Amino acid sequence: MAARQFSVVSLAQLHECGMSDGQVTWRVQSGRLFPYFRGIYAVIPQLSMEGVFVAAVIACGPGAVLSHYSAAALRGWVEWDGRQPEVTTPTPRYHPGIRTHRSQTVERVVINGIPVTPAARTAIDISATLPERRLRRAINEALNQRQLELRDLVTSGHRGARKLRRVLASAAPTRSELEDVVLAVLADLPKPDVNRRGTRFVPDFRWPAHRVILEADSVRFHDQPLARADDANRQRALEREGNTVLRTTWDEATLRPGVLERRVRAALDASTVEFLEYSAGNSTVAAQ
């Protein structure tokens, strides 16, 4: 049993093996079991990092998951420095030697048999506690290992969200990554057509029923004179066809996502009002 859990067993598991409390105490006194956390024992005197993490999760009971810095260390984003392991649980828990967090929604995946928060949740959690430079290194490692996508970092409403957005803003995106991030920002709005031909051009994002188009300008493809001239000609042509054309950049999508969402929402709402006024006017003429 201990071999499957990085040399760790709980008191409840020892009872399942047929041991009484007295037999457990005798094994501790004779050096065959080593107390670790409350109700948790090791069968070797020195646990590995994974053993410490398993011990902490088991100690915190059903539903507990490894989280925060410990989850980042398990994933290989940061170096483990021997600090107290961190665990998130759905109910309040206190264990000496374990830093516990409570969350009403505990997300989990399993890595090497250890329940742990998903990658995106881990990034959100460490953004609240790590200095920006160390956070940037951790996120960079997560991206290098393909454990995170840039769109996973478009977050708000939590401690560290602004810091995480600054890290995201300093990335060098591809065109597709910029589009992924813009889509994440606009997730609560009507879903647009993406790179779908609706005119003689192929807009980045298009809401055909509203005649609203959003173009995402990446530095790589748009920051030179010929590209800017082409963008201007393209925009004039789209506007002549009756479209409202908005433009956004990587900086706006990452550092000011709320501004981008409000701009697009206002354009969609304005087009709806115009349509209703036009329909009402036509109905009046028909009635006369």
Salt bridges, closest charged atoms under 4 A:
ASP21 OD1 - HIS15 NE2 2.61
ASP81 OD2 - ARG83 NH2 2.94
GLU86 OE1 - ARG99 NH1 3.73
GLU86 OE1 - HIS101 NE2 2.81
GLU107 OE1 - ARG121 NH1 3.41
ASP125 OD2 - HIS68 ND1 3.82
ASP125 OD1 - ARG121 NE 3.14
GLU132 OE1 - ARG166 NH2 2.81
GLU179 OE2 - ARG175 NE 3.61
ASP180 OD2 - ARG151 NH1 3.08
ASP193 OD1 - ARG196 NH1 3.24
ASP204 OD1 - ARG175 NH2 2.70
GLU215 OE2 - ARG234 NE 2.56
ASP217 OD1 - HIS222 ND1 3.71
ASP217 OD2 - ARG247 NE 2.88
ASP223 OD1 - ARG228 NH1 3.22
ASP231 OD2 - HIS222 ND1 2.65
ASP231 OD1 - ARG247 NH2 3.75
GLU252 OE1 - ARG263 NH2 2.90
GLU261 OE2 - ARG265 NH2 2.96
